Amino acid sequence: MALVTAQQASRRPRPILLATLLALVAAVLGALLIAPDRASAEGVSGEVTVYRNAVTEGDGTRTPDIISTSANNAVVAWREGTTAAVISKPGARVVDRGYIRYSYTTDGGAHWSRPQTLAQETSEYAWHYVVLYQTGNEIFAYLGRTSATESNNGLPINAVVAKRSTDEGHTWQDFTVNMPLDLDTTDNTGSGLGNLALAGRPVQLADGTHVMPYWASGRKNGALYSTDLVNWTAGTPAANATGYLAGEPQLVVSQDDPNKLVMVARNTLNGGTQKYALTATSTNGGKSWSSFALDTNVPGYDSKVYFTKDSTGRYLTIYNTADNKLTLNYKVKTPGNAWRAAKFFADGAAETTSDGAGWDRYPMADEYAPGKFFVVWEHDTSRIKVNKLDISDT
């Protein structure tokens, strides 16, 4: 419009040239404002701090998980550390135990509710972990319980407790589960699993069976399965002759075969170097597994690796880029294609006013629309952070 109004009244514009110019301007504006380049949609946006505790207790605010029920609604749960004063080992470093809190959003993650307690530490019990799982209109929380007075490291696990929410994670009720937990962790003669730990999202198979990855004493990694979400049975763990220590496994249905499960596990150094995750596969619903092997396509630097498959079949992994756990990257693989190049996800500024560890690690995510995720992780052991990740254009 400025080109037209700036012309002198005594000079008549050339109608054809003017019409062509206006059409060109409209086309350019349309391309810029209405239809941006598809690749520009991919990436992260909207990072927020759900919760902050600058003077952390124990090993801090850690190990979060997240479930989204829509683009606007999500719930986050995490472990809040506790001090050595509550245990019978004064002066001992306290890690991997505390109580479980949660917070929810109803506006797409812009604001989060005041944290509430999901499982309180008592004079008898403390809590090691929490994992969330949504099926239908229900959300389940699985929590590992430990002694409040005898443990300074969250072990042994003396019960796996479940909670259920039917209102998108706003309120929770007790839910009875029977887990194959062996309370005697000193030998392998029991029928259950000592120190049964859950760190990955369950999946539901086509026949309705729910399958949940586990790890346990002796670095056993495998899957639990259930048809009713109450009674869970342990499958045979994956053999591991790699010389590395597996843990915190994640579980997906294979891109290439709907009858195959893929388990991706943290790789802890046990001699040598550990740059990649460990993977195993199952063709019988997680009841048994192939042997673990290093997967050079999936980085893993001795920290939890998040691994999932979205509703369109894309693999997504979020992982630390080095042993110092300071930076998170992500990678995507579409069906039938090679893994795409790694992209940056998070590297928060150092928290100079806290006593935290400074890292960004322990990511978990949940898809709220095809290829679009809420992602949660721990920052500095003093903050729980959430961001949105869009891989829908990959």
C-alpha distance (Angstrom), angle and dihedral (degrees) to the residues before:
residue distance angle dihedral
M1 . . .
A2 3.81 . .
L3 3.79 90.8 .
V4 3.80 91.5 57.2
T5 3.81 100.0 43.1
A6 3.80 92.2 47.1
Q7 3.80 92.7 62.1
Q8 3.81 117.7 103.1
A9 3.80 115.7 -105.6
S10 3.80 91.5 -124.6
R11 3.81 91.3 59.3
R12 3.76 118.1 75.8
P13 3.83 116.7 -145.6
R14 3.75 117.8 -124.9
P15 3.81 104.2 -109.9
I16 3.82 97.4 -148.3
L17 3.79 94.7 46.5
L18 3.81 92.2 45.3
A19 3.78 93.2 49.2
T20 3.79 91.1 49.7
L21 3.79 91.9 48.8
L22 3.82 93.3 49.2
A23 3.79 91.1 48.6
L24 3.81 90.2 51.8
V25 3.82 92.2 49.5
A26 3.80 90.9 48.9
A27 3.79 91.5 50.2
V28 3.81 92.5 50.7
L29 3.79 92.7 47.7
G30 3.77 90.5 47.9
A31 3.77 91.8 52.2
L32 3.79 92.6 48.9
L33 3.80 100.6 41.1
I34 3.78 105.7 27.8
A35 3.79 107.5 30.9
P36 3.82 112.2 28.8
D37 3.77 119.6 -174.6
R38 3.81 109.5 -75.1
A39 3.77 93.3 -128.6
S40 3.80 90.2 59.1
A41 3.81 90.7 68.6
E42 3.78 93.1 65.1
G43 3.78 118.9 92.3
V44 3.79 143.7 50.0
S45 3.78 130.5 -44.8
G46 3.77 140.8 164.4
E47 3.82 103.6 32.1
V48 3.80 111.3 -172.9
T49 3.78 137.1 170.3
V50 3.79 110.3 -119.0
Y51 3.79 94.4 -173.4
R52 3.81 137.5 0.3
N53 3.78 131.4 -165.5
A54 3.80 110.0 173.7
V55 3.80 95.0 -176.8
T56 3.77 99.7 52.6
E57 3.77 125.4 -165.0
G58 3.79 124.3 -143.8
D59 3.81 105.4 -11.1
G60 3.79 92.8 -25.4
T61 3.77 138.0 -122.1
R62 3.79 105.1 -17.6
T63 3.84 155.7 145.8
P64 3.83 101.3 36.7
D65 3.80 129.6 -175.8
I66 3.80 132.0 -166.5
I67 3.81 139.5 -157.0
S68 3.80 124.2 -170.9
T69 3.79 122.3 -160.2
S70 3.82 94.9 -177.1
A71 3.79 141.3 -12.0
N72 3.81 88.2 -79.6
N73 3.78 103.7 36.1
A74 3.79 129.0 66.3
V75 3.79 139.2 142.2
V76 3.82 128.2 -147.3
A77 3.81 126.3 -161.9
W78 3.81 128.2 -173.5
R79 3.80 144.8 162.9
E80 3.78 118.6 -98.4
G81 3.81 113.3 -152.6
T82 3.79 125.1 -122.4
T83 3.80 133.8 -152.8
A84 3.76 132.3 -103.8
A85 3.81 90.5 -113.1
V86 3.80 91.8 84.7
I87 3.82 97.0 56.0
S88 3.77 134.1 71.6
K89 3.81 93.1 -116.0
P90 3.81 105.1 76.2
G91 3.77 112.9 -162.9
A92 3.81 93.7 19.6
R93 3.80 118.0 127.5
V94 3.81 110.5 -105.7
V95 3.82 117.8 -144.1
D96 3.80 140.0 157.2
R97 3.79 96.2 21.0
G98 3.78 139.7 86.7
Y99 3.79 135.6 96.9
I100 3.82 131.5 -51.3
R101 3.80 123.9 -112.7
Y102 3.79 134.3 177.6
S103 3.80 141.7 -164.7
Y104 3.80 132.7 -173.1
T105 3.80 139.5 -156.6
T106 3.79 130.8 -148.2
D107 3.82 98.4 -179.4
G108 3.78 103.9 60.2
G109 3.80 96.2 -82.4
A110 3.80 98.8 -55.9
H111 3.80 90.7 116.0
W112 3.79 132.4 19.0
S113 3.79 131.6 -156.0
R114 3.76 123.6 -107.5
P115 3.84 106.8 -82.4
Q116 3.78 115.1 -96.5
T117 3.78 131.5 -167.0
L118 3.79 118.9 -101.7
A119 3.82 96.1 174.5
Q120 3.79 121.3 8.7
E121 3.77 124.8 -147.4
T122 3.80 110.7 -120.0
S123 3.78 136.5 -175.8
E124 3.81 86.3 -88.4
Y125 3.82 107.8 34.0
A126 3.80 141.8 38.0
W127 3.81 130.4 177.7
H128 3.79 133.1 -115.5
Y129 3.84 106.6 -174.2
V130 3.80 147.5 -7.1
V131 3.82 128.5 -150.5
L132 3.81 125.1 -177.0
Y133 3.81 129.4 -147.0
Q134 3.80 130.8 -179.7
T135 3.78 124.0 -157.0
G136 3.79 120.1 166.8
N137 3.79 109.2 -35.2
E138 3.80 93.4 -27.7
I139 3.80 129.3 92.9
F140 3.79 119.4 -160.1
A141 3.79 126.8 -159.4
Y142 3.82 118.7 -158.7
L143 3.80 115.3 -160.5
G144 3.80 131.1 -172.0
R145 3.82 113.4 -139.7
T146 3.80 127.8 -154.5
S147 3.79 138.4 172.7
A148 3.78 116.3 -73.2
T149 3.78 94.7 -152.0
E150 3.80 107.3 31.8
S151 3.81 102.9 42.5
N152 3.77 129.2 70.6
N153 3.85 94.6 170.1
G154 3.79 104.7 44.5
L155 3.81 93.6 -99.8
P156 2.90 143.8 154.8
I157 3.79 100.2 38.2
N158 3.80 105.0 -139.5
A159 3.83 99.0 -179.4
V160 3.78 142.8 6.2
V161 3.80 108.5 -138.6
A162 3.81 127.4 -168.8
K163 3.79 134.1 -153.1
R164 3.81 127.7 -169.6
S165 3.81 131.9 -152.7
T166 3.79 126.3 -167.4
D167 3.82 96.0 179.0
E168 3.83 102.1 65.1
G169 3.79 94.4 -83.7
H170 3.80 98.5 -53.7
T171 3.81 94.8 117.4
W172 3.82 132.3 14.9
Q173 3.79 138.3 -154.0
D174 3.80 132.4 -166.3
F175 3.82 115.3 -91.7
T176 3.79 121.3 -167.4
V177 3.81 117.7 -128.0
N178 3.79 132.9 173.5
M179 3.79 110.4 -143.3
P180 3.84 127.7 -176.7
L181 3.81 93.5 -115.2
D182 3.79 119.4 156.6
L183 3.80 109.7 -153.5
D184 3.80 91.7 -163.5
T185 3.81 102.9 78.4
T186 3.80 95.1 170.3
D187 3.81 95.6 85.7
N188 3.80 142.3 15.9
T189 3.80 97.9 -122.7
G190 3.81 96.1 100.4
S191 3.79 123.6 95.0
G192 3.80 92.4 -125.4
L193 3.79 137.1 60.3
G194 3.78 122.5 -91.7
N195 3.81 115.7 -131.7
L196 3.80 92.3 4.8
A197 3.81 105.4 -157.4
L198 3.81 129.2 -173.6
A199 3.81 121.4 -158.8
G200 3.82 107.1 149.0
R201 3.78 138.1 67.9
P202 3.82 117.1 -95.6
V203 3.80 119.6 -126.4
Q204 3.80 130.6 -149.2
L205 3.79 118.1 -132.3
A206 3.79 126.3 -141.3
D207 3.81 90.7 -99.3
G208 3.82 90.9 55.9
T209 3.81 97.0 -103.9
H210 3.80 115.4 142.3
V211 3.81 114.9 -138.5
M212 3.81 122.8 -166.7
P213 3.82 126.3 -173.8
Y214 3.79 117.4 -127.3
W215 3.78 141.2 -179.0
A216 3.78 126.0 -161.3
S217 3.80 146.6 166.6
G218 3.77 113.5 -34.3
R219 3.80 89.4 30.8
K220 3.78 90.8 -81.2
N221 3.82 111.5 171.4
G222 3.77 123.3 -170.9
A223 3.79 142.8 109.1
L224 3.78 139.8 -75.6
Y225 3.78 117.9 -147.0
S226 3.81 133.5 -161.5
T227 3.79 138.9 170.7
D228 3.81 96.1 -161.9
L229 3.85 104.7 31.9
V230 3.81 87.6 -121.0
N231 3.80 106.3 74.6
W232 3.80 115.7 46.9
T233 3.80 127.6 -170.6
A234 3.80 125.9 -161.9
G235 3.77 120.5 -127.7
T236 3.79 123.7 -149.4
P237 3.82 111.8 -75.3
A238 3.79 121.9 -117.0
A239 3.78 115.3 -94.3
N240 3.78 113.6 -118.0
A241 3.79 121.9 -159.7
T242 3.81 95.6 152.9
G243 3.78 96.0 101.6
Y244 3.82 89.3 -121.7
L245 3.81 127.2 107.3
A246 3.81 116.1 -117.7
G247 3.80 125.2 -151.7
E248 3.82 148.6 145.2
P249 3.84 93.0 37.4
Q250 3.80 125.1 -160.4
L251 3.80 124.2 -152.7
V252 3.83 135.1 -147.9
V253 3.78 139.4 160.3
S254 3.81 108.1 -106.4
Q255 3.80 120.7 -99.1
D256 3.78 89.5 -138.0
D257 3.80 102.8 43.4
P258 3.83 125.7 26.9
N259 3.80 88.6 -155.5
K260 3.81 94.2 57.5
L261 3.81 128.5 81.7
V262 3.80 123.0 -153.4
M263 3.81 120.7 -152.0
V264 3.82 118.1 -162.1
A265 3.80 117.2 -168.1
R266 3.76 139.5 -172.0
N267 3.78 112.8 -101.3
T268 3.79 115.6 -139.5
L269 3.77 120.3 -165.0
N270 3.79 115.0 -102.1
G271 3.79 98.7 161.6
G272 3.80 124.0 -35.1
T273 3.78 122.2 31.8
Q274 3.78 129.6 -51.4
K275 3.82 112.7 -148.8
Y276 3.80 98.6 140.6
A277 3.79 140.1 52.9
L278 3.79 124.0 -111.9
T279 3.80 119.2 -117.0
A280 3.81 136.6 -169.0
T281 3.81 133.7 173.6
S282 3.80 136.6 -141.7
T283 3.80 129.6 -160.1
N284 3.81 96.9 -175.3
G285 3.78 103.9 59.5
G286 3.79 96.9 -83.4
K287 3.80 96.8 -54.6
S288 3.80 90.0 121.1
W289 3.79 136.1 4.9
S290 3.76 144.1 -150.7
S291 3.79 116.0 -111.4
F292 3.79 117.7 -79.4
A293 3.80 116.9 -98.9
L294 3.79 134.0 178.4
D295 3.81 112.7 -97.5
T296 3.81 107.9 -151.6
N297 3.81 90.7 -165.9
V298 3.81 93.0 63.2
P299 3.83 115.1 60.8
G300 3.78 117.7 -144.5
Y301 3.80 123.4 173.4
D302 3.80 103.2 -173.6
S303 3.79 93.1 -70.4
K304 3.78 137.4 96.4
V305 3.82 112.3 -68.8
Y306 3.80 116.2 -153.8
F307 3.80 112.2 -143.6
T308 3.81 128.8 174.5
K309 3.79 144.8 149.8
D310 3.79 117.3 -128.5
S311 3.79 127.1 -139.0
T312 3.82 92.1 -91.1
G313 3.82 94.2 51.2
R314 3.82 100.9 -98.9
Y315 3.79 119.3 141.6
L316 3.80 115.4 -133.6
T317 3.79 124.6 -170.9
I318 3.81 126.9 -178.6
Y319 3.79 116.7 -168.1
N320 3.79 147.5 153.4
T321 3.79 115.9 -89.7
A322 3.80 98.1 -146.2
D323 3.78 143.3 11.4
N324 3.82 91.7 -93.3
K325 3.86 89.9 69.1
L326 3.82 91.5 -140.8
T327 3.82 99.5 126.2
L328 3.80 135.8 44.6
N329 3.82 123.4 -154.8
Y330 3.79 131.4 177.1
K331 3.79 136.3 -146.6
V332 3.82 133.0 -165.2
K333 3.79 132.8 -154.3
T334 3.81 122.1 -169.4
P335 3.82 118.5 -154.4
G336 3.79 113.3 -79.3
N337 3.81 94.3 9.3
A338 3.78 137.7 94.6
W339 3.79 122.3 -97.7
R340 3.80 112.9 -81.9
A341 3.79 122.0 -124.3
A342 3.78 117.7 -77.8
K343 3.80 118.7 -95.4
F344 3.79 131.7 -160.3
F345 3.79 118.9 -98.6
A346 3.83 111.0 165.8
D347 3.79 144.1 -12.2
G348 3.78 109.3 160.9
A349 3.78 122.7 -154.9
A350 3.78 115.7 -99.3
E351 3.80 113.1 -87.2
T352 3.79 101.7 -127.3
T353 3.80 95.0 -179.6
S354 3.80 97.5 54.8
D355 3.78 137.2 68.4
G356 3.80 91.2 -128.9
A357 3.79 131.9 131.7
G358 3.82 97.2 -109.3
W359 3.80 97.2 -130.7
D360 3.84 135.7 124.3
R361 3.80 109.6 -141.4
Y362 3.82 148.6 123.3
P363 3.81 98.1 64.6
M364 3.79 122.3 -171.7
A365 3.81 127.2 174.1
D366 3.79 144.2 -175.1
E367 3.80 130.1 -157.6
Y368 3.82 116.2 -121.2
A369 3.84 96.8 174.3
P370 3.81 132.0 6.4
G371 3.80 106.2 -57.9
K372 3.83 93.2 -7.6
F373 3.80 121.5 112.1
F374 3.76 144.2 -176.5
V375 3.82 105.7 -139.2
V376 3.80 124.7 -163.1
W377 3.80 128.3 -171.3
E378 3.78 141.7 157.6
H379 3.80 119.4 -101.5
D380 3.79 122.9 -162.8
T381 3.85 90.4 -21.2
S382 3.80 83.4 -87.9
R383 3.82 102.6 78.1
I384 3.78 140.0 47.9
K385 3.81 108.8 -148.6
V386 3.81 133.0 -168.8
N387 3.78 130.1 -165.8
K388 3.78 136.2 167.5
L389 3.78 120.4 -115.7
D390 3.81 122.2 -163.3
I391 3.81 118.1 -163.7
S392 3.81 95.0 154.1
D393 3.80 93.2 113.9
T394 3.79 96.9 50.9
